[in-house]
Amino acid sequence: MSDLERLAAELEQHPDYRVLRRLVPREHFVTADGRRLKHALVVDVETTGTEFANDVIIELGLVRFTYDMDTGQPVEVVAAESLLEDPGRPLPAEIIELTRITDDMVRGQRIPDDRVRALLDGVVLVLAHNASFDRPFVERRLPMFRDVHWACTQRDIDWRALGVGSHSLEFLTYRHLRAFFDGHRAVDDCRATLELLATPTADGTLPLRVLLENTRVKRSRVCAVHSPFETKDVLRARGYRWSGNDGTPPKTWCREIPSTDVEAEVAWLREHVYTNGRGAQPSVEAVDLKRRWA
């Protein structure tokens, strides 16, 4: 044991200190002997900014892995790649500071479509931490991602129920893995995401298994059409998000829930939102599981 490791071990025994170690991503998680395997792909993007209408991808991270289809246990990393792309304009200073990606690094670079297609071939599920951000950027640049199922490792797992109070990737890595990593490079974020999914909680719950179970549930989108303005905070606290960009329906508060919960949700809206007696009704529509997070 090195002197530094000995010091870290000593600090860990003291109630006033918590020790974080650098995350060392694994290539192998368990042996594949006798397991029925499926392939999944973790994706992450770095972009010129956060506005979908104006910004573009500058880095695409991809980690393809196999998992046990019966248990949800990740088995092995098949490939991990970081692909850069020239946005055709200088990078904003704040993006360079955040990602450490420079104009020189992306100049003349282009994401190779054929390589991405090969990594996507045979994949049954694409995963992203905050898929509602990553998927639109990825689909616009690489339409091949339109016809596969997506899941969100941030929102398709109830991390609070698993004992973690925040669902940001850095915080989850700290609390769940007791580790840190150099974030905001796409493939590093993908690696950290996979480690989160592959590491059981204290009670033995495997996050990837939870996510897989949740993505198989039939879901409905409930929208509080014509909800009174003064109910916005109540809706937000309930988990509704403002939806005004996809036109289905426009400019209203919406929430995606299991279809079995629709009746109870409509009753809640009538009690807490539609209280003025004017006859307004929420809209309910089935969710196409292939279009989630699009």
HELIX and SHEET records of a PDB file:
HELIX    1   1 ASP A    3  GLU A   12  1                                  10    
HELIX    2   2 ALA A   93  THR A   99  1                                   7    
HELIX    3   3 ASP A  103  VAL A  106  1                                   4    
HELIX    4   4 ASP A  113  LEU A  120  1                                   8    
HELIX    5   5 ALA A  131  ARG A  141  1                                  11    
HELIX    6   6 PRO A  143  ASP A  147  5                                   5    
HELIX    7   7 LEU A  169  LEU A  177  1                                   9    
HELIX    8   8 ALA A  186  ALA A  198  1                                  13    
HELIX    9   9 PRO A  207  THR A  215  1                                   9    
HELIX   10  10 PHE A  229  THR A  231  5                                   3    
HELIX   11  11 LYS A  232  ARG A  238  1                                   7    
HELIX   12  12 SER A  259  ASP A  261  5                                   3    
HELIX   13  13 VAL A  262  HIS A  272  1                                  11    
HELIX   14  14 LEU A  289  ARG A  291  5                                   3    
SHEET    1   A 2 ARG A  21  ARG A  22  0                                        
SHEET    2   A 2 ALA A 179  PHE A 180  1                                        
SHEET    1   B 5 PRO A  74  LEU A  84  0                                        
SHEET    2   B 5 ILE A  57  ASP A  68 -1                                        
SHEET    3   B 5 LEU A  37  THR A  47 -1                                        
SHEET    4   B 5 VAL A 123  ALA A 128  1                                        
SHEET    5   B 5 TRP A 150  CYS A 152  1                                        
SHEET    1   C 4 ARG A 241  SER A 243  0                                        
SHEET    2   C 4 THR A 252  PRO A 258 -1                                        
SHEET    3   C 4 ARG A 219  ALA A 224 -1                                        
SHEET    4   C 4 SER A 283  ALA A 286 -1                                        
END                                                                             
